[in-house]
Amino acid sequence: MNPVAIVTGATSGIGKAVAKSLAIKGYNLIITGRRTELLAECENELKKENVKVLSLPFDVRIESDVEKYLGNLPGEWRNIAVLVNNAGLAVGLDPIQNGVLDDWERMIDTNVKGLLYVTRVVSKIMIDNGNGGHIINLGSIAGKEVYPDGNVYCASKHAVDALTKGMRIDLLPYGIKVSQICPGAVETEFSKVRFKGDMVRADNVYKGFVPLRAQDIADAIMFMINCPAHVNINDMVIMPVAQASSMIFNKKL
């Protein structure tokens, strides 16, 4: 029986690239996402690698749906070896005094609470299986430093950093690896979502330098997964050569 990997937010960007890399490696995939059409497209692509795919269309922010879909997996799908907590987003870029409450709620509910809801269910399955496992959380350079107008997004990713450390301690007795990867600038839908569909503003983020691609992050995650059983990559910060920090770039405009 092939091992099973779960990737949240698999409909695009890093999540989709990670799911494809896992499928190539022979993992059966449980993929989740809110956009049902894109989820179906992703499923069809993954099946070309001759693996089984279970698509679960739910929002990680809704705890009852997380429990409904992941807490009641059929037997063969409970052989979970890997969980990639990829679902996350940044919305808005405003100083704290002008913050949009709905933006704050979306970021905290997705980046922090959603990660917790999914991990709570899946870690119990891993413990029950008794075969260890590997949980990989998508952090960010924003979880290592704070930049102007990034207040709540940075706070949510700092929370992911702390939760990753806490998970590693709590799950240590069960042989479950816990890792975090913290990318810098990656050209995906990230900025499109942050700027609420303003493509001119989103495209400008990546002008003048070569950003990371989704596949770069997927390759790094696969390196983590493919380490020997006695090795765990606790934390990885990965940035394009042209980026030194969240705000400092060598752009050729």
PyMOL commands that set and color helices and strands:
alter all, ss='L'
color gray80, all
select helices_A, chain A and resi 13-24+36-47+63-70+75-78+96-98+101-129+141-143+151-174+190-194+199-204+214-225
alter helices_A, ss='H'
color red, helices_A
select strands_A, chain A and resi 4-7+28-32+53-56+80-85+133-138+176-183+235-238
alter strands_A, ss='S'
color yellow, strands_A
deselect
rebuild
show_as cartoon
